[in-house]
Amino acid sequence: MVMYLKQIKLSFMSEFVYKSNTYLLLFTNIISFYIRLTIWQTIYSENVNFSVSLDEMITFIIVGLLIRGLTGKTIARDFAAQIVSGAVERYFTKPLNLKHYLLSEKLGRNLFTTCFNVLPVLIFATIWFRGIVVDITFLPLFILSLVLSILLMFQIDYALSLFTFWLKNGVHIDFLLSALFAVFAGSVIPLWFYPTALRNVALFLPFRLVFFEPIEIFMGRMSQLDAIGIITLQIVWIIIMSLISKLIWNKAQKVIDIQGG
């Protein structure tokens, strides 16, 4: 455990090396937030009758920034580079658990992103908009759901990233993961506005449990019993994805081909 906590710290500190990237990402987050805000304000100014208020929509955008910060970094490209270079060999020759190591590395990077690229925007947005929709009684459930969404996102990311043993390239995995979450997690357009058929597909998949559902819990748009049901579903999907990744890992060990090192 100590070793993985140190890895979280090392991953966090290593992000300081790329200061220009930090400033650029912060600027990008500010612009992205402003553009999304302007678009939705324009839409609501047309007096369209939506089932959610503009304040709820703004809250969705703000809390969504937090979730993106805590889950956004993916591991496929870095993992593929380790496979090609031969660095992946250490997971077979040293007392390192691949999944735990990658989780620690991802947590460190995402914590850095959240602290330096997301929190400044969140603080500014929270001060600027005083109509943030939050149900205080749901905060403990939201925090638990948020932690589970981080773990679920990692399980999905890890399972897909293991296919780099065959592909030797993480770009396609990154693209696939981004596309799946853009469509089925409600991260670009909330599931409130989805047509019935597409919404039913999204409800069947786990991606909404990473992004959309924790925000709904934050705003208290469901009963506490329903929120507990969402949390239970998150746990179930974490177990399912863990079993899937274990199966893929067992297959990958039989086809591994160290190309470098």
C-alpha positions in Angstrom: 0.0 0.0 0.0 2.8 2.4 0.9 4.4 1.8 -2.5 1.2 2.7 -4.4 0.7 5.8 -2.2 4.2 6.9 -3.2 3.3 6.3 -6.8 0.3 8.6 -6.5 2.6 11.3 -5.1 5.2 10.7 -7.8 2.6 10.9 -10.6 1.2 14.1 -9.0 4.6 15.7 -8.7 5.7 14.7 -12.2 2.9 16.8 -13.7 4.8 19.9 -12.5 7.4 19.3 -15.1 5.0 20.3 -17.8 4.0 23.7 -16.6 3.1 25.0 -20.0 0.6 22.2 -20.4 -0.9 23.1 -17.0 -1.5 26.7 -18.1 -2.8 25.6 -21.5 -5.2 23.1 -20.0 -6.5 25.7 -17.4 -7.0 28.2 -20.3 -8.8 25.5 -22.3 -11.1 24.6 -19.3 -12.0 28.3 -18.9 -12.8 28.7 -22.6 -14.7 25.4 -22.7 -16.8 26.3 -19.6 -17.6 29.7 -21.1 -18.6 28.3 -24.5 -20.9 25.6 -23.0 -22.4 28.2 -20.7 -23.0 30.6 -23.5 -24.6 27.9 -25.7 -27.0 26.8 -23.0 -27.9 30.4 -22.0 -28.7 31.1 -25.6 -30.9 28.0 -25.9 -32.8 28.8 -22.7 -33.2 32.5 -23.8 -35.5 31.1 -26.6 -38.1 30.3 -23.9 -37.9 26.6 -24.7 -39.9 24.5 -22.2 -37.3 22.1 -20.7 -37.8 19.8 -17.8 -34.7 21.3 -16.1 -34.0 24.9 -15.2 -31.1 27.0 -16.4 -29.6 26.9 -12.9 -29.8 23.1 -13.0 -28.0 23.1 -16.4 -25.3 25.4 -15.1 -24.9 23.2 -12.0 -24.6 20.2 -14.3 -21.7 21.9 -16.2 -19.9 22.9 -13.1 -20.1 19.6 -11.3 -19.3 17.9 -14.6 -16.0 19.8 -14.6 -15.1 18.2 -11.3 -15.9 14.7 -12.5 -13.9 15.2 -15.7 -10.9 16.4 -13.6 -11.0 13.3 -11.4 -11.6 10.8 -14.2 -10.2 12.4 -17.3 -6.7 11.0 -17.6 -6.6 7.7 -19.5 -3.9 5.1 -19.4 -4.0 3.5 -22.8 -1.3 5.5 -24.6 1.2 5.3 -21.7 0.5 1.6 -21.3 1.0 1.0 -25.0 4.3 2.8 -24.8 5.4 0.6 -22.0 4.5 -2.5 -24.0 6.4 -1.3 -27.1 9.5 -0.3 -25.1 9.5 -3.4 -23.0 9.0 -1.6 -19.7 5.9 -3.7 -19.1 8.3 -6.5 -18.2 8.6 -5.1 -14.6 5.1 -6.2 -13.9 6.1 -9.8 -14.4 9.5 -9.6 -12.7 8.9 -7.3 -9.7 6.4 -7.4 -6.9 4.1 -4.9 -8.6 0.4 -5.4 -9.3 -0.3 -4.0 -12.7 -3.8 -2.8 -11.9 -2.9 -1.1 -8.6 0.1 0.5 -10.1 -1.9 2.0 -13.0 -4.6 3.1 -10.7 -2.1 4.9 -8.5 -0.5 6.6 -11.5 -3.9 7.7 -12.8 -5.1 9.0 -9.5 -2.0 11.1 -9.1 -2.3 12.7 -12.5 -6.1 13.3 -12.1 -5.6 14.8 -8.7 -3.1 17.2 -10.2 -5.4 18.1 -13.0 -8.3 18.7 -10.5 -6.2 20.9 -8.2 -4.5 23.1 -10.8 -6.7 23.0 -13.9 -10.2 22.4 -12.6 -10.6 23.9 -9.1 -9.7 27.5 -10.2 -12.5 27.3 -12.7 -14.9 25.7 -10.2 -14.2 28.4 -7.6 -14.7 31.1 -10.1 -17.9 29.5 -11.4 -19.3 28.9 -7.9 -18.7 32.6 -6.9 -20.1 33.9 -10.2 -23.2 31.8 -10.1 -25.1 31.9 -6.8 -27.9 29.7 -8.1 -26.0 26.5 -7.9 -28.6 23.7 -7.3 -27.4 21.4 -4.5 -29.3 19.3 -1.9 -27.2 19.2 1.2 -28.8 16.0 2.4 -27.5 14.2 -0.6 -23.9 15.3 -0.3 -22.7 12.1 1.6 -24.3 10.0 -1.1 -22.8 12.2 -3.8 -19.3 11.8 -2.3 -19.7 8.1 -2.2 -21.0 8.0 -5.7 -18.2 10.2 -6.9 -15.6 7.8 -5.4 -17.3 4.9 -7.0 -17.4 6.7 -10.4 -13.6 7.2 -10.2 -13.1 3.5 -9.6 -15.6 2.5 -12.3 -14.0 4.8 -14.8 -10.7 3.2 -14.0 -12.1 -0.3 -14.4 -13.5 0.6 -17.8 -10.3 2.4 -18.9 -8.1 -0.5 -17.6 -10.2 -3.2 -19.3 -10.0 -1.4 -22.7 -6.3 -0.5 -22.3 -5.4 -4.2 -21.9 -6.2 -4.6 -25.6 -3.0 -2.7 -26.3 -1.3 -6.0 -25.8 -2.7 -6.9 -29.2 -3.0 -3.4 -30.9 0.4 -2.1 -29.7 -1.2 1.4 -29.9 -3.3 3.3 -27.4 -4.6 6.0 -29.7 -7.5 3.9 -30.9 -8.5 2.9 -27.3 -8.4 6.6 -26.3 -10.6 7.6 -29.2 -13.1 4.8 -28.5 -13.3 5.6 -24.8 -13.8 9.3 -25.5 -16.5 8.5 -28.1 -18.4 6.1 -25.7 -18.4 8.6 -22.9 -19.4 11.5 -25.2 -22.4 9.6 -26.4 -23.5 7.4 -23.5 -22.3 9.2 -20.3 -24.3 12.3 -20.9 -21.0 14.3 -20.6 -21.7 16.5 -23.7 -25.4 16.6 -23.7 -27.2 15.5 -20.5 -29.4 12.4 -20.8 -32.4 14.6 -20.0 -32.5 15.7 -23.6 -31.8 12.3 -25.3 -34.5 10.7 -27.5 -36.1 7.7 -25.8 -34.3 5.0 -27.9 -30.8 6.4 -27.3 -31.5 7.1 -23.7 -32.6 3.4 -23.2 -29.3 2.3 -24.7 -27.4 4.7 -22.3 -29.3 3.4 -19.3 -28.2 -0.2 -20.2 -24.5 0.7 -20.3 -22.2 1.7 -17.3 -20.9 5.1 -18.7 -23.8 7.2 -17.2 -22.8 5.9 -13.8 -19.5 7.7 -14.1 -20.8 11.1 -15.1 -24.5 11.7 -15.3 -25.9 9.9 -12.3 -23.5 11.4 -9.7 -24.5 14.8 -10.8 -28.2 13.9 -10.5 -27.5 12.8 -6.9 -25.7 16.1 -6.2 -28.7 18.1 -7.3 -31.1 15.8 -5.4 -33.1 15.0 -8.6 -34.0 11.6 -7.2 -35.1 10.0 -3.9 -32.5 8.8 -1.5 -33.6 5.2 -2.2 -33.0 5.8 -5.9 -29.6 7.3 -5.1 -28.7 4.2 -3.1 -29.9 2.1 -6.0 -27.5 4.0 -8.3 -24.6 3.5 -5.9 -25.4 -0.2 -5.7 -25.4 -0.4 -9.5 -22.0 1.3 -9.6 -20.6 -1.3 -7.3 -22.1 -4.1 -9.4 -20.5 -2.6 -12.6 -17.2 -2.2 -10.8 -17.3 -6.0 -10.0 -18.3 -6.8 -13.6 -15.6 -4.7 -15.2 -13.0 -6.1 -12.7 -13.9 -9.7 -13.8 -13.8 -8.7 -17.5 -10.4 -7.1 -17.1 -9.1 -10.1 -15.2 -10.2 -12.4 -18.1 -8.5 -10.1 -20.6 -5.3 -9.9 -18.5 -5.1 -13.7 -18.4 -5.4 -13.9 -22.2 -2.9 -11.0 -22.6 -0.2 -12.8 -20.6 -0.3 -15.6 -23.2 0.3 -13.4 -26.2 2.7 -10.8 -24.7 5.6 -10.0 -26.9 8.3 -7.7 -25.4 9.5 -5.5 -28.3 12.1 -3.4 -26.4 13.9 -3.2 -23.1 
